[in-house]
Amino acid sequence: MVSISLCMIVKNEEDVIGRCLASVKDLVDEINIVDTGSTDNTKLITKQFTDRIFDFEWINHFAAARNFSFQQATKEYILWLDADDVFLQEDQEKFKALKESLSSDIDAVSMNYNLSFDNEGNVSSLLRRYRLVRKDKQFQWIGAVHEYLEVGGKLLDSDVSVSHLPLSHDHTRNINIYKQLVESGESLTPRDTFYYGNELLDHGHFEDAIFYYETFLTSKLGWVEDNIRACFKLADCYSNINDKENTLSSILRSFEYAIPRPEACCRLGFHFMEQFKNYEAVFWYNQALVIKQNPNTPFQNKTFTTWLPHLQLCVLYDRLQQFELANTHNELARSFLPNDEKILHNKKYFDRILNKGNEKL
């Protein structure tokens, strides 16, 4: 069985660090914590799990801190987590099985990263990230912000998931780092250009975000998945400034990079739905349900393949007075969100309408 070092960078994580380490302590052989300047009880809590605590002076560069944390590992493999990540019980068992069966010729293992959950506790948004890597390969982190781990060799996609369960978030940290990079005259990589656009969008700077997304896309140097996401982000920017023409063209622009994604289909469905072009909207929401995505697709938002298109089709078929079909789609939406108030309201509405129709018979 392989041996594993956990490597983490932390700062002022007293609210979540204990939860994280409790979920992983029985899965790894060593825990390395790199503290970048905590002023709360983070170190005190961490000492309950490990004495391997290292200090690193924060220099506004996440990759530098993560690479330092990897240097502290002494085991065969390195696992990395953030303080607000956890392994849920089911994934702890899956991780143990992976550890027991993992062949030592595997260089890097990817895991799903569960980013958000619906009201029923189901994963609604996720991506895949390489979480477990051989130490001797000396893979490096790259990027001051939104850093990524550059891996290669023999890769494995596992069925293990890490769940992101934040209690709070520093909303200004990343955008301030990017602003400092730009103001210093440092050139942004295509990836950083994309992520800076994301930060600007999140902070409501729509015109500036459009500039950086356009810069990113016209460079033709981006990863295809980021290109597609940039098109959707552009659509969000234009929607926020009420530019419907460019909103639509940005959605369609995503077709340049791959077959239509379910998210694009739902966005187009909504575009036509707003105009009461009901049949066109029905077509696109049905397309969202028909398209089959690879289960290991790097970015997935299950909203666009589960309850959302069904709920919108319910509304559209109701408009068209096709109540049986509308009810069918409402029930399909309810299979994903059984306690949603809107869906339950719809159920009562259709029960009343359809029962009246049966009484006439």
KAFENCOR-V596435 format. One line per field, one symbol per residue. phi: phi as a letter, one per 20 degrees, with the letter a starting at -180 (. if undefined). A space follows every 10 residues. Layout:
phi->???
//
This chain:
phi->.fdcdeccdb bldffcffff fffcfedcdb cdddedpfcd egffffffda dedcdbffcl bfffffffff fefcefcddc befeebefgf fffffgffff dfffefebce cfdfebcefe nefdbbbdcf dccfffflfd ecofclfcee canedceeee cddecfdbbe fdgfffffff ffffnffefg ffffffgfff ffeneffffg gfffgffffl defgffffff ffffgfffff dmdfffffff ffffffdafg egffffffgf gfffelefff fggfffffee fdeffdggcc cfgeccffff fffgffffge mdfffgfgff fffffecfdf fffffggfff gfffffffff f
//
